[in-house]
Amino acid sequence: MKIDDFLKQDTEWLKGTGPMSHIVISSRVRVARNIEKLPFSQRADKYRLEEILTAVTDAAASVPLLKNSLSVRLKDVGDVDRLFLVERHLMSPEHAKDVEYKSLIVEPKEIISIMVNEEDHLRIQVLQSGFNLRETWHILDELDNELARRLPFAYSPKWGYLTACPTNTGTGLRGSVMLHLPALVFTGQIEKVLQATGKLGLNIRGLYGEGSEATGNFFQVSNLVSLGRTEDEVIDNIERIIGQIVAREEMTRKNILSRSKEALVDRVWRAYGTMKNAHIITSNETIALLSAIRLGVDLGIVKNLDRRTINELFLITQPAHLQKIEGKALTSNERDIKRADLIRTKLK
Amino acid sequence: MKIDDFLKQDTEWLKGTGPMSHIVISSRVRVARNIEKLPFSQRADKYRLEEILTAVTDAAASVPLLKNSLSVRLKDVGDVDRLFLVERHLMSPEHAKDVEYKSLIVEPKEIISIMVNEEDHLRIQVLQSGFNLRETWHILDELDNELARRLPFAYSPKWGYLTACPTNTGTGLRGSVMLHLPALVFTGQIEKVLQATGKLGLNIRGLYGEGSEATGNFFQVSNLVSLGRTEDEVIDNIERIIGQIVAREEMTRKNILSRSKEALVDRVWRAYGTMKNAHIITSNETIALLSAIRLGVDLGIVKNLDRRTINELFLITQPAHLQKIEGKALTSNERDIKRADLIRTKLK
């Protein structure tokens, strides 16, 4: 598998399938693992870092679940390609910086990826469309077992898995779900929901992880603590709370439809009209408009468009994707024009 | 001719034909006339007001140019119909108020109209599409001569025609031109142009005459003074100054096309996309969007739409027109929905 091969396929987190996919975009579970007797990546010298890279790469190469994976040293990958991998949610924005001793492994369907020498030696991620945390966790668990047979993970009977940052110690597990909550935003209920979710031990962020703002009504919800609970308990807790948020978004959508349908229809179709006709458009405006159009599709207001096209537009209108499609570096202004071109072509 | 008959035809000022019609919407000339030995309308009692009404109605009835005209007492006309006549620029907003002793005569093509007992006994207006002041004046002059043969107009060899307000004394003539100046607005040059025009003795207003703001880049330019000059001199002066504004708008459009075409194209098509897809839309937004689309048509950016459709939309999306089309009174919110419906149907 090569990086360019991904350009030809849908990325998993935007497939638009799976349970509750009208509200839940994707489910992600990741664990943090470190190899025992080796220093954490941030404290390791270059020889140790190379040792970690080699050990993980070799171990992964023989895991059946990872057959035909992309496996690359990030120092061998250009800036645009690195951003491209971030845009596909295959690695964190942090992993794209200071890349000398970092690598990335991505399974061909883009469901599994492993960051090597990010904050921990291994960050193993499984990503699926829709509200699917449990199955996602099972895949990850199986993979983790396979890797544990090949790599001695640092583990304390008292603390559980040892990690570079203590917030990950214990199960080392973080489950997160990407939600599309336009109705809660539209009616101003989102603040309350976010506060309540925070009090229940979950963390809410924007589209691209820590520190990023929620754009276009997309929210990424994950657990804060991974210590003192079993993996199943962590997953259970997220599933239960997310279930409540999803129910509230659904109810609110119905309320809007019965109380102010005309305003909603207006909003959705204006977004569609702008997308279909703009000749210059930024990333942020695109996400905001796609959010409105997606709601229109989910509620049956827009019928001549499917969720797949919307999801494809989310993906390919991102800066690195645009540049890979165009086959060359583009300035911000050039991207805004190219983005509008691409959207008009896709919506024709 | 009945008021409803007008609904089936284009109104003259929005025909979109005539010289320079890519920038000059319409040309209008009006004169103020009063019948001698009768008090001005605002000082006349009801017997005198009736006398004026009868005299003008009888005189107009025998003028060939006014054959088959609509001739109505405004007290016999409903609110919506009065607003409808204002929206078609056949009478002033002021003429629609306190209507007890007022009437209106409109020639079938809507080129000529006469307000009776507005500020003066007669306000005779001739309106044509495009930049056509001289021909417009000739029609008015001919009509004025015909009427003068039937009605003794108050005239002083020293002052000229006597009028209720001294600003109209002399020729009693006001020439005005409706301009579409999006490029001058877009580039911020409009303030300078307006100031210069003001210093040259012309007055600039919005779409609906005195006190109205310029909406959607439309400006109505007219002379301030009608005393101490011949009619031809007044017309000459307006034509010359308007010619300069038109030339500047044209040059600026060319500059924009060569320097920031993409931004202009974006603006035009976004306006089109919004118009074509909105489900709720106000009058003001409609005028602003139509202004952008008209510029797009004038510059060959929008090819699948003609100026006639745009002009029709200008006309029929106005509040009274919407209500006449719908055949019943509509609230402001209902109009915003109906307006969007109508626009979507016309642009399909």
Interface residues (C-beta under 8 A of the other chain):
Chain A: E262 A263 V265 D266 W269 R270 Y272 G273 T274 M275 K276 N277 A278 H279 I280 I337 A340
Chain B: E262 A263 V265 D266 W269 R270 Y272 G273 T274 M275 K276 N277 A278 H279 I280 I337 A340
